[in-house]
Amino acid sequence: MSEPWLPLAGLRVVDFSMFVPGPFCSAMLADLGAEVIKVEPPKGDPGRGYVPVQFRTENRNKRSIAVDLKNAKSRDLIEKLIPRSHIVVEGFRPGVAKRLGIDYETLQKHNPQIVYCSISGYGQTGPWRERPGHDVNYVAAAGGLAYPGQWLQPPARSSLPVADMAGGSFAAIAILAALHSGKGAYLDLSLFESAFFMAAMRHGLDAGVDPKAHIFPVNDVFECKDGKRLTLGILEQHFWDNFCKAVPGFDYADFSTDAKRRANGDRLSQLLKTVFLQKTAKEWIELLETHDIPVDLCVTPAEASRANNQLIERKAATDGFATFPVFANGRRGGELRSGTPALGEHSREILVELGFDDGEIAELRKSGAVH
């Protein structure tokens, strides 16, 4: 087995963020080789308790140090840590980082080349900067819940935190772009704008847009006889022609072209709903795959990791973690090097690396600056 592709080895990331967006960003950087130091408050990242499974998966390959940033003694730690780092990520509401003494202007004095990324709900400036929010708020405000995802269903929220994970991804891209420039940078990333970027890409900015322009009655989800759900992925005409040959039995004349299928979409969707209830998911998959029709079963991630031979062969899932989904020159991009750290698990280890002696570490602990 060849060595994994770790292009970010040698980079150090200091991650002050919590919950999803920032940790998701730094998890990808960590997977690709960066050293990530997760700076948590004394009681820990609240994400440890809200969605434990996501906390676990988003904080692998990291080390944790528990620091009370409100304690003046923590400045000694920050002043030694930042000059030895390349990237800082924070996810506080605007103004909080400055009050804690970890804002860009302060940290830049210790390291002019630092790439600093602030991730917030609505950005660091503008009339919405102080608004509280979470993923569902950002997606709704950005237009991501205005239109349906299925032909006969109203708009619905995804099980994935779309704005949070997209924002984390865009943050990683922006950070790598800034590193490529070779200069320090301050990056202001808004989760609302991340969702808006995707919604505008998908639906455009025309006020009179067709609310179903992005969906198709034969590119949808259908329930089967056994209660399982299948996705039918028909867009191209030849797939529809294959479907007509595989599933005879009702009049297709009104649905012979894409324009006709869309014009008669409500009726077609209801017909397909009835048809799919006549067979089990297994029977449908065997029939449709035989006729070269895009079809997949709706499964859980656990089921996907067990059932998809390609994923198993490519070792995309290891010890409950999904690894970075890219291969480079035949090598897997990213590596699972360590699991999820306990709160403050590496506090002493990191302090020693930064040059603190036993007496200084004892003083930091006694003062409550480090836990």
ABEGO torsion letter per residue (X at the ends): XBBBBBAABGBBBBBABBEAAAAAAAAAAAAAGBBBBBBBBAAEBAAAAABAAAAAAAABGBBBBBBBAABAAAAAAAAAAAAABABBBBABBBGAAAAAGABAAAAAAABAABBBBBBBAAEABEAAAABBEBAAAAAAAAGAAABBABAABBBBBBABBAAAAAAAAAAAAAAAAAAAAGBBBBBBBBAAAAAAAAAAAAAEABAABBAAAABBAABBBBBBAAGBBBBBBBABAAAAAAAAAABBGBBAAAAABAAAAAAAAAAAAAAAAAAAAABBAAAAAAAAAAAGBBBBBBBBAAAAAAABAAAAAAGABBGGBBBBABBBGGBBBEBBABBBBBBGAAAAAAAAAAGBBAAAAAAAAAAGABX
